[in-house]
Amino acid sequence: MCFEKSLPKKSLMCRPCSFFPICLALCVLSLGTPLGAASGLNHHSTDSDLSAQNLDVPLTQNKNDDFRLSGRDFFNYYVPDYALTLASTLTFLSLFPHESREAKFGPTLDDVRANRNLSSIQNPIRPDTIPVWTEGVVLIAAGLGSGIAVSYGDENPWLNAHASLLGFAETLMTTLATTEALKLGVGRLRPDYLARLNLYGPDSYELRYGQKSFVSGHTSLAFAAANYLSMSLGGRFLWGQRAKTSPLWQKLSVGAFAASTWAFAIATGWTRVSDNRHFTTDVIGGALLGSVIAQAIYWRHNGANGRLRILPNTYIDPEGGTALGLSVSGTF
């Protein structure tokens, strides 16, 4: 059977973006509580301390002193994160309606026209085991839960909740935009492409969506969330400064939550292959992409001890004094 007359013409996909509600919700999450965070900061440096920021020595502080970060410094610090989140959202929404380029590896449209090498793309269509809206609800709920958890019992609850929500939204939106750019640039045909062609026809949204196999968007988002949330919570309660003071129930709860995010990510990748939506390499690529982006954004916000980089590195010594170390970190 020859499919030459059945191939789609160049056009825009006109179906409404099913990711739009997720994008909108993530943008709302990224707003967080910046005003409350900026006004609620304590235990930070005054202008007199700024001259010591380049010194690699701890500064002693009287525990009764009031250290504050100005609202201007707070917003200047987070401007790149808000800009990247917004830019990623707009990039994704602008790229999503477009048709991908013709595949350069695996079965191509030329192979479809010539009716050759089609065994890998003639799998049947199956319903999504994990629909996009289900994944969106799960990830948003997990992000909110993590934001509440990291601020629990902290001296700067608004700041930590804001940083967690903003970092999470930044991670997912950057992953989403990068994933869509790769899908358009690679144009790999999905395992069920021929079934889409026969069922939906040459000018359908479903067929053009069938040319966006690499990388798996479901998987990249799920692994980005698992990486960021597990690092965020683990840095607070498992290996960070609060690890020694966190009760056992808190550590077990955090561990269970982190394990559940990884289980969800692995299950998502597995079902994308079993549902004939992706090849195994698409899922592996998505998992690596989401993990790299999440780790980069986490370390942009947090130090090795799990503490926010915008805060000084403080600890209470056995004699009751408080030591303060200031550091400067770059942004990307």
Secondary structure, DSSP 8 states (H G I E B T S, - for coil): ---GGGS--S----S--TTHHHHHHHHHHHH-SHHHHHHH--S---GGGGGGTT--S-EEE-TT------HHHHHHHHHHHHHHHHHHHHHHHHHTTS-----SSSS-HHHHHHT-S-GGG-------SS-HHHHHHHHHHHHHHHHHHHHTT-SSHHHHHHHHHHHHHHHHHHHHHHHHHHHHHH----TTHHHHHHHH-TT-HHHHHTT--SS-HHHHHHHHHHHHHHHHHHHHHTSSTTTTTS-HHHHHHHHHHHHHHHHHHHHHHHHHHHTTS--HHHHHHHHHHHHHHHHHHHHHHB-TTS-BTTS-EEEE-TTS-EEEE-------
